[in-house]
Amino acid sequence: MNSSTAVENIYLLVIVTLISVLQNAFFAQKVERECQKENKHTPSFERVSCANRNCMDAYPTFLAVMWCAGVCLSQAPAAFAGIIYLLVRQKYFIGYLGDTSQRLDDSLSPNSLKKKEKRRFVKKQCLISFVALQHARLHVWKTHHRLPAPDVHPGNL
């Protein structure tokens, strides 16, 4: 495998990884802004800090799963799942920043949303993984089970 083929096989994963790094920088900037305020132990700072910690706890697992799926199976579905994960993580982080006094009931609490979004995300990941696996199996089957050319001679017509 030459270097251009290797790059072709991972460029989507690299793009998603770089987007995730930018997202982490955004989260860190939010924490830094809240930390620079006069009182570090405000509810707002606690929410931002907790959301950042929660996102960073899952980050190594996200990278490992995305890269393994992309390298071993297919990069396009893995990169797509990575983008979906980053969108859900962004929505979670922004939702965690909201004022808790404005919430109507406990079903909208960050922990409840976190659990619901995790369940939805796991279901979507399972579906995407299944589709990627079927795609990889079909690709392998096509490359290993080529149909023989028909035996047609001009005299047989």
Buried (B, 14 or more C-beta within 10 A) or exposed (E): EEEEEEEEBBEBBBEBBEBBEEBBEEBEEBBEEBEEEEEEEEEBBEBBBBBBEBBEEEBEEBBEBBBEBBEEBBBEBBBBBBBBBBEBBBEBBEBBEEEEEEEEEEEBBBEEBBEEBEEEBEEBBEEBBEBBBEBBEEEEEEEEEEEEEEEEEEEEE
